[in-house]
Every structure is written in C-alpha cells, then in structure tokens.
Amino acid sequence: MKYPAFLIKYAEIAIKGKNRYVFEDALMHRIKLALKYTDGEFAVTKSQGRVYVNCLTDYDEDEVIAALQTVFGINAICPVVKLADEGFDKLCEEAVRYIDEEYPDKNRTFKVFAKRARKTYPVRSTEMNCALGEAILGAFPEMKVDVHEPEIELHVEVREDIYIYSRQVPGPGGMPVGTNGKAMLLLSGGIDSPVAGYMIAKRGVKIDAVYFHAPPYTSERAKQKVIDLAKIVAKYTGTICLHVINFTDIQLAIYEKCPHEELTIIMRRYMMRIAERIALENGCLGLITGESIGQVASQTVQSLAVTNEVCTLPVFRPLIGFDKQEIIEVSEKIGTFETSILPYEDCCTIFVAKHPVTKPEAKIIRRSETKLADCIDELVEKAIETDEVLNVI
C-alpha cells in the first residue's frame, strides 16, 4: 500500500507547555532537512499535537522512513491513510479496506484504538471502537479480537481529517537538534567519541567538533577516517563544523620535557585547553568527550579530575557509566563502528607511555607543566593558527 502521509509522534515535546511550539517548529525544520536528501516532495505540517509529512509526489517508503529515523525528537513514524469526513459508515468501509489491503493473511488478532480529537464528531471513541471492530469481524470472520496482546493495533484518529494506521516505526527519540545550545566534541578516530556526540545531540545540542592531528606520526588516512565518522554522525546532528588542529609540536615538546608516565594526562590537558578556546570562539557552551570511568589510564576518576581542572566550560561525558560493550552496541546501531575500527591510529604509539600514571595529582602535573613554560604558549598559539575548518554534511 502506498501511503499519502506519515504521522509523526513525539514524546518529550508534549510536556513543554507554552514553549511546545518552539520544539515543534524545530522538529519540523529537522524533518524538512532530512527529507531533502530523499527522492520526492513533501509538505511538513502540524495540527493538534501531531506533525504530518504529506507526500506530494511518488517516493520510496523505506528511504523516507530511514531519513526520518535520523531525526531526534521523533518517537514514532506512522504511515497513514488520510480520509475526509464522509460519515461514519464510510469510515467503517475504509477501515475494512485498510485491513484487507494491509494484511492479506486474516488469521490474526486485532484491537481498535479510536481517538476523537475533534469533539464535534458525532460518534464517541468507545462507540467507534465497538462499531469498527464489529465491521472488521463482519468482513473477516477468521479474525479475532484480543484486547491484551493483539497482533494488529488499528488506530483511527478523528481530527480535522481522519487518519487510519497500524504500523508505528520507532524513531530515535530525544529532542530536536538546536533546541539546547551548542557544544564542542573532541572527536577522535575511536569508537567512543562519535557515540558521545550522538548521545549529546540526542538531547537537542548542536555539535561542533575538534580533531587533533599529529602529522607525520598520524597519516592522512587517519584524518580521513575522522572526517568519515563526522559524516556518519552528521546524518543525525546536521552539518558538523570540524576543526582539525595540528598538535604535533605540542606533543613533541611534552615528550621531550615532561615525565613519560605523565604524557597522556598532560597532552589531554592541552587538548582540553585548545578545544575550550575554539569552543568559546564559536559560541559553544560545553565540551563533549567519550570518556568512561576506568576504561583506560587517562579515564580514572583521578585523571578526569585533573583534566577538568584546566576547563572553565562544563565537560559532558555521556558514556561515563558505560562499559565497552554497551558503547559498541550504540556505535553499531548508529553506523560508526565499522569505520571506528579501521586500523588508522589517531595518535602515534611514540606518544603513549608504557606505564602511564593512573592516579595523578594535580599539583604534580602542574609542576611538570612548568617545564614547558619557555615554549608552550607559543606552541598553543601556533596550533590554533593551523585550524583547518571543514563543514561536514
């Protein structure tokens, strides 16, 4: 069956009170952007707590649903039959026709869920449930009613028009991107950081990103891998402004002047300092990392505390309580996993300590950083000057 429209259900937006229209409008905007990359023309409208995608031309249903499943804020996508009000008898006929065309195998159980949002409609919801069920049983005696666990849930919504549907394809949930400010993601070529960006964007946050490149110790393939990851995440977040920073000279200075067991934590602190500079210059209200407590030496509680010390912006760590398998499951769901595991390292092993400190003390790390005093400010400024800005779609 070719459906003339899709009913878009949302969840959290419904509790936004007087500001709900702001979130609805943002959701509609994101839907329009997602549908730009599909074949077909669509009109996106809203009415009485529902958003509708009206199909104006021919379209590929699987392609449209896949596009809508990248839009945060959508709770369910329902392909619907849209009817004008031609009387209740006509509605019963259309419900029977819908079941006949949608379900060739009639040996199924069903339940009718009628909703009368237009209160001037002469038939009440409970009466519609009974009458529509009776019409379906009369047409298809082999079908059975099951009010507890039906195989088919037939929804009939009487609004300005009347909508019939039974399929509800899950959406990603969350809030529309752009309704909760903007934050800067520290994006590497690993599994964790793309997932972290996805999860914060799901809460309505617009994402920029920064990648620290270390040529010649990291290859152009490693850089391209990060760009490819940003492209996958951008399917959900919209265009990502990716800042590529040459971090080589800072890493070499730290390697030459600081204790090797502190390399990782000191490098991380300078990455956070630079990321915060770029974030503030671009209107970001926080930093995002893919850190998880205890996953590696730089992610112990002590290490995270020492890293946080150099930041004034809040640092969002949505994966903080996840184990690796949970992170992998999300990366597989959003499509970043296969790219993340490509063997192009985002940092060279020369800069990784054999025995990194796992419980650093801030005063000791600060003392080690004084060994960089003669050069670090200049190196940081030079690194920021190398900023290569890529708009990743």
Residue pairs with C-beta under 8 A, 6 or more apart in sequence:
1 79
1 81
1 98
1 101
1 102
2 61
3 55
3 61
3 79
3 80
3 81
4 54
4 55
4 80
4 81
4 82
5 52
5 53
5 54
5 55
5 79
5 80
5 82
5 163
6 52
6 53
6 55
6 64
6 65
6 68
6 77
6 78
6 79
6 80
7 50
7 51
7 52
7 77
7 78
7 80
7 157
7 163
7 165
8 27
8 31
8 50
8 51
8 52
8 53
8 68
8 74
8 76
8 77
8 78
8 171
9 50
9 74
9 75
9 76
9 77
9 78
9 168
9 171
10 23
10 24
10 27
10 51
10 73
10 74
10 75
11 75
11 173
12 73
12 173
12 174
12 175
13 20
13 23
13 24
13 27
13 73
13 175
13 176
14 20
14 49
16 22
16 23
22 179
23 73
23 175
23 176
23 179
24 46
24 51
26 73
26 176
26 177
26 178
26 179
26 204
27 51
27 71
27 73
27 74
27 176
28 44
28 45
28 46
28 51
29 176
29 178
30 71
30 72
30 73
30 176
30 177
30 178
30 238
31 44
31 51
31 53
31 68
31 71
31 74
32 42
32 44
33 238
34 67
34 68
34 70
34 71
35 42
35 44
35 53
35 64
35 67
35 68
37 67
38 59
38 60
38 63
38 64
38 67
39 58
39 59
39 60
39 63
40 55
40 56
40 57
40 58
40 59
40 60
40 64
41 55
41 56
41 57
42 53
42 54
42 55
42 56
42 59
42 64
43 53
43 54
43 56
44 51
44 52
44 53
44 54
45 51
45 52
45 54
46 52
47 159
47 160
48 117
48 159
48 160
49 117
50 157
50 159
52 80
53 64
53 68
54 82
55 64
61 79
65 77
65 79
65 169
68 74
68 77
68 171
69 77
69 169
69 170
69 171
69 172
70 172
70 235
70 236
71 171
71 172
71 176
72 172
72 173
72 174
72 175
72 176
72 177
72 201
72 202
72 204
72 236
73 171
73 173
73 174
73 175
73 176
73 204
74 171
74 172
74 173
75 170
75 171
75 173
76 168
76 169
76 170
76 171
77 168
77 169
77 170
77 171
78 155
78 165
78 167
78 168
78 169
79 165
79 167
79 169
80 163
80 164
80 165
81 94
81 98
81 163
81 164
81 165
82 161
82 162
82 163
83 90
83 91
83 94
83 161
83 162
83 163
83 164
84 161
84 162
85 121
85 158
85 161
85 162
88 122
88 123
88 128
88 131
91 132
91 156
91 162
92 131
92 132
92 135
93 135
94 164
95 112
95 132
95 135
95 136
95 154
95 156
95 164
96 135
96 136
96 139
96 140
98 154
98 164
98 166
99 106
99 110
99 136
99 139
99 140
99 143
99 152
99 154
100 139
100 140
102 166
103 152
106 140
106 142
106 143
107 142
107 143
108 143
108 144
108 151
108 152
109 143
109 144
109 145
109 146
109 149
109 150
109 151
109 152
110 133
110 136
110 143
110 144
110 145
110 146
110 150
110 151
110 152
110 153
110 154
111 133
111 145
111 146
111 147
111 150
111 152
111 153
111 154
112 128
112 129
112 132
112 133
112 136
112 154
112 156
113 129
113 153
113 154
113 155
113 156
114 125
114 126
114 128
114 129
114 132
114 155
114 156
114 157
114 158
115 125
115 155
115 156
115 157
115 158
116 123
116 124
116 125
116 128
116 158
117 157
117 158
117 159
118 158
118 159
118 160
121 158
123 131
128 156
128 158
132 154
132 156
133 145
136 143
136 154
137 143
137 145
152 166
153 166
153 168
154 164
154 166
155 163
155 164
155 165
155 166
156 162
156 163
156 164
157 163
172 202
172 236
173 202
174 201
174 202
174 203
174 204
175 202
175 203
175 204
176 204
177 201
177 204
177 205
177 206
177 207
177 236
177 237
177 238
178 204
178 206
178 238
179 204
180 203
180 204
180 205
181 205
181 206
181 284
181 285
181 286
182 205
182 206
182 207
182 208
182 282
182 283
182 284
182 285
183 200
183 205
183 206
183 207
183 208
183 279
183 284
183 285
183 286
183 287
183 288
183 316
184 208
184 209
184 210
184 275
184 276
184 278
184 279
184 282
184 284
184 286
184 287
184 288
185 193
185 196
185 197
185 200
185 207
185 208
185 209
185 210
185 287
185 288
185 289
186 193
186 209
186 210
186 212
186 271
186 272
186 275
186 287
186 288
186 289
186 290
187 193
187 194
187 197
187 209
187 210
187 211
187 226
187 229
187 230
187 242
188 211
188 212
188 226
188 290
188 346
188 347
189 222
189 225
189 226
189 229
189 340
189 342
189 344
189 345
189 346
190 290
190 340
190 346
191 290
191 324
191 327
191 328
191 331
191 336
191 337
191 340
191 341
192 290
192 291
192 292
192 295
192 319
192 327
193 288
193 289
193 290
194 229
194 230
194 232
194 233
194 290
194 331
194 334
194 336
194 340
195 290
195 318
195 319
195 327
195 330
195 331
195 334
195 336
196 288
196 289
196 290
196 316
196 317
196 318
196 319
197 207
197 209
197 233
197 237
197 288
198 233
198 236
198 237
198 330
198 334
198 336
199 318
199 319
199 330
200 207
200 288
200 316
200 318
201 207
201 233
201 236
201 237
202 236
205 286
206 237
206 238
207 233
207 237
207 240
207 288
208 240
208 241
208 242
208 243
208 278
208 279
208 282
208 284
209 230
209 240
209 241
209 242
209 243
209 392
210 242
210 243
210 244
210 245
210 274
210 275
210 278
210 279
211 223
211 226
211 242
211 243
211 244
211 245
211 346
212 245
212 247
212 271
212 274
212 346
212 347
213 222
213 223
213 244
213 245
213 246
213 247
213 248
214 246
214 247
214 248
214 251
214 347
214 348
214 351
215 246
215 248
216 248
217 248
217 251
217 347
217 348
217 350
217 351
218 344
218 345
218 346
218 347
218 348
219 344
221 344
222 344
222 345
222 346
223 244
224 344
225 339
225 342
225 344
225 346
226 242
226 244
226 346
227 242
227 390
227 392
228 339
229 336
229 339
229 340
230 240
230 242
230 390
230 392
231 392
231 393
232 334
232 335
232 336
232 339
233 240
233 334
233 336
234 240
234 392
234 393
235 335
236 334
239 391
239 392
239 393
240 391
240 392
241 282
241 389
241 390
241 391
241 392
242 389
242 390
242 391
242 392
243 278
243 387
243 388
243 389
244 386
244 387
244 388
244 389
244 390
245 274
245 278
245 383
245 384
245 386
245 387
245 388
246 383
246 386
247 267
247 270
247 271
247 274
247 383
249 379
249 382
249 383
250 267
250 270
250 376
250 379
250 380
250 383
251 267
251 351
253 372
253 375
253 376
253 379
254 263
254 266
254 267
254 270
254 351
254 372
255 263
255 350
255 351
257 371
257 372
258 266
258 368
258 369
258 371
258 372
259 368
260 353
260 354
261 353
261 355
261 356
261 357
262 353
262 356
262 357
262 360
262 364
262 365
262 368
263 351
263 352
263 353
263 356
264 297
264 298
264 352
264 353
264 356
265 298
265 303
265 306
265 307
265 356
265 357
265 360
265 365
266 365
266 368
266 369
267 351
268 298
268 303
268 307
269 306
269 307
269 309
269 310
269 365
269 369
270 376
270 380
272 287
272 307
272 310
272 311
272 315
273 310
273 311
273 380
274 380
274 383
274 384
275 287
276 287
276 310
276 311
276 312
276 313
277 384
278 284
278 384
278 387
279 286
279 287
279 313
280 313
284 313
285 313
285 314
286 313
286 314
286 315
286 316
287 311
287 313
287 314
287 315
287 316
288 315
288 316
288 317
288 318
289 315
289 316
289 317
290 317
290 319
290 327
291 298
291 299
291 304
291 317
291 319
291 320
292 299
292 317
292 319
292 320
292 321
292 322
292 323
292 324
292 327
293 299
293 300
293 301
293 304
293 320
293 321
294 300
294 301
295 324
297 303
297 356
297 357
297 358
298 307
298 356
300 358
300 359
302 358
302 359
302 360
302 361
303 357
303 358
303 359
303 360
304 317
305 362
306 360
306 361
306 362
306 365
307 315
308 315
309 362
319 327
328 337
331 337
331 340
369 376
